Amino acid sequence: MTAPAGMLREVKVEEAVGLVLAHDLTQILPGEFKGRLFKKGHVVREDDIPALLSIGKEHIYTLDLADGYLHEDEAALRMAHAAAGEHIVLTDPHEGKVSLKSSIHGLAKIPRDFVNAANALESVVFSTVKTNTVVKPGQALVGTRVIPLVIEEERIREVERLAEAHRAGGGSGPGEAGLVSVKPFRSLRAGLITTGSEVYKGRIQDKFGPIVREKLAALGSEVVEQRLAPDESSRIVEDIRYFREQGVDLLLLTGGMSVDPDDRTPGAIRQAGADIVSYGTPMLPGSMLLMAYLDGIPVMGLPGCVMHDPYTSFDVLLPRICAGEIIRKEDIVEMGYGGLHGC
């Protein structure tokens, strides 16, 4: 016969010292306060007895845990501690759940293989935002809990072993070292080249610059200088090399990114000596984005949709660059799955 995991028992308050409350207890002070006095899972102490009696509780329900079992609050807290990495703070257990929240403005890093392995264990729950989500201080990245009120301690040890193995292995992909964490954004100095004879000659107003500046500022970076260039490859190459000499951290080019014969920006980026990661992404909008590196400096050719669409491939890649990550071809390839936005 299997031993019970735990059982409810009604006991006198005076006999409850050392036992675990099976439910929340509420205190009501008319016109002053209504809320939780003791939470489920609280271990009753001797000095709790007057407070319990004051709310009319002469008998309470307690939970007797069998050996080798954990209350849901303790289980959730242990799993949260096991999964937490840098720049993560934990909430207190609430209704059996513990949340992992960001302590900074940065880029969420959540290893999918660990989350999947943990969720494959019976009665274990890890619910997360997607990795590479931009998060603010206090924003929740993960909520974790177990399904039953009590659970075998060995199940929680399995989660802890999974977490330790993942931490020791450094993750399975770029940027996945450790466990649930947040990468801080660096403050980048960006050079901006706006191409197009119509802007260069003043026929139309530049609409790209203000939008690009706003997106960078939202991540703690700035455009230190903007240069206008006509549709001439040599002039664009000259401006690219100028910014390289100025030592910018990021180089952005707007305009001239389509396949029209008179759009010269992609060719100029190549002529300047940049190594092309990808010209084109499988994401819509933003398929015409170019990603490259010039002597270690990230170079991005931005498609026209950045001017009018609120979320494009630029918004996917820019936070990763600001967090210090190197964009590789496989990162571009993965943008197609779930990459259809507003089309």
Number of C-alpha atoms within 10 A of each C-alpha: 3 4 7 11 18 18 13 14 15 12 14 14 20 17 13 21 15 12 19 21 22 22 16 14 16 13 16 12 9 7 6 6 9 11 11 12 13 18 17 21 22 16 17 20 13 12 9 15 17 12 13 21 13 10 14 9 15 13 16 19 19 26 22 17 18 14 12 10 18 21 24 22 22 21 27 27 21 18 24 26 16 20 27 21 19 15 19 23 20 19 14 14 20 13 15 21 21 24 25 27 25 26 20 18 19 26 23 26 24 28 23 18 15 22 21 12 15 22 16 12 13 10 13 22 21 21 14 17 15 14 18 19 17 20 21 16 14 15 16 20 23 23 19 24 26 23 14 12 17 20 22 16 15 12 19 23 15 15 23 19 13 19 24 16 14 20 19 12 12 16 19 13 10 13 18 20 19 22 24 30 27 29 23 20 20 16 16 21 18 24 25 26 23 26 26 23 17 14 18 17 12 9 9 11 11 17 15 19 16 11 14 19 16 14 16 20 14 10 21 16 20 19 21 12 12 16 15 19 24 18 20 16 21 15 15 28 19 14 22 27 16 13 20 18 9 10 14 19 20 25 23 20 27 25 23 24 23 17 10 8 7 13 18 22 27 24 14 20 26 14 15 17 15 19 17 17 17 18 16 18 22 19 22 19 23 25 20 22 26 25 27 24 19 19 11 13 16 21 25 25 24 28 23 19 19 21 16 11 12 12 15 24 26 22 14 18 19 19 23 21 17 23 19 16 14 15 19 13 12 11 14 20 14 13 17 14 9 10 18 14 14 10 5
